[in-house]
Amino acid sequence: MINIKLSKQVGTFAENKDIARRIRLEKILPALKKKQKVVLDFEGIDSTTQSFIHALISDLIRKYGTDVLSKISFKSCNPTIQKIITIVIDYMQESEY
């Protein structure tokens, strides 16, 4: 299992899509290819944008389907962050990926 503490890279407000993309490509994807579970730790983050979450996980859902979500955990999410993650996941499930 790999634990990715996002606040170290984004501070208290996760908004930078380029950082999200880099985390996805450099940390999440390699871990999934090694069959590891991924924990995205939002401790210390007060809020995020929908575009940050989209850049972080939507391509994974597009490539691997929604089954990939069983390999990814979202930790220490406040209600605002939980809602944004749910919006992105719901959107990806409704689309054709």
N, C-alpha and C positions, 0 to 999 in steps of 0.2 A: 504494500500500500504506500502511496505517496501523498503527503500532506502539503498542500500549497497554501501558504499563509499570504493572502493577497495584499494585506495592508502594507507589507514591506515594500511592495512595488507600486501601490496606488495611493497610499495615504488613507485618509478618512472618507474620501469621496471617490468612488471608482467610476471614472468617466472616459478615460483615454482608450479608444478603440484599438490603437496601435499596440498598447501594452497588453490588452486582452488577447489580441491576435498572436502576439509573441508568446504569451503564456500558453495559449492553445497549441501552437506549433512546437515550442521548445520543451514543454513540460507535460501537458496533458496527453497529446498524441503519442509521444514515445512511451509513456507509462501504459497507455491502453494497448499499444502494440506488444508490450511485454506481458500483457494479461494482468496488469496490476490495477487495483481499484484506486480511484483518485478522490481525495477529499479537498474540496475548495473551501478554505477556511476564511470566513468573512469577519472574524474577530477584529474589533477596532475600526470597522468600516461603518459609518453612519448611514450612508446611502450610496446608490449607484444609478446609472442611467440604463435605460432599456437597450440602448445601442452597445453599451459595454458588455452586458450579459449576452446579447445577440452575437457579438464578435467572439465571445468566450466559448459558447456552446452550440450555436446553430449549425455551424459547419460539421460538427461531430454528429449531430442528429441527421443532417443531410446525407453524410457518408455512411453511417452505421445504423440508421433508423433509431427509433425511440428505445430500443433495447439497450443502447449505450447508457441510458440514464440509470440502469441498474448497477452500473460500474462507477457512477459519479455520485458523491455525496456533497451536500451543501451544509456546511457547519457554521454555527454562530450567526445565523441570519436573523436580523430583526424583522418585524412584520412588513416593513416597507420593501426590504430586499427580497423577502419571500414572495411578495406579491409580484414584483418585477420578474423574478425567475419564472413564476407560474405563467405570467403573460407571455413570455418568450417561448416557453415549452408548449403552451396551448396553441400559439400561433404556428409553431413548426409542425405540430400534429395536424392542424387544419390544412396546412399547405401540402403540396405534393413533394416537399423537401426540395 
